[in-house]
């Protein structure tokens, strides 16, 4: 699987071009920039392989986790979010990510993009 960043997406779904520093929508100031450490700065926005998929055949798994999202190497798409217990949460469902944070998992763009929507605090 290869990933290339081509733009950013606002909460409303508006595509924001790379290297945009100030884009205002619904009272939110967005910026769309790539952040690389010094070792990778030369490669900038080149298409890079996803190393997680290289190791999965030996483990019998076809998904990997990056951040709070779960992606499928076979389908080449994001399939869900990860809750506080490490369980898969499908798009549209609510989950607790960290103590006190109730979120909704949202996958869109035919599985190419994902976000979570913070809904409030869950009190334990």
Secondary structure by P-SEA (a helix, b strand, c coil): cbbbbccccccccccccccccccccccbbbbbbbbbccccccccccccccccccccccccccccccccbbbbccccccccccccccccccccbbbbccccbbbbbbbcccccbbbbbbcccccc
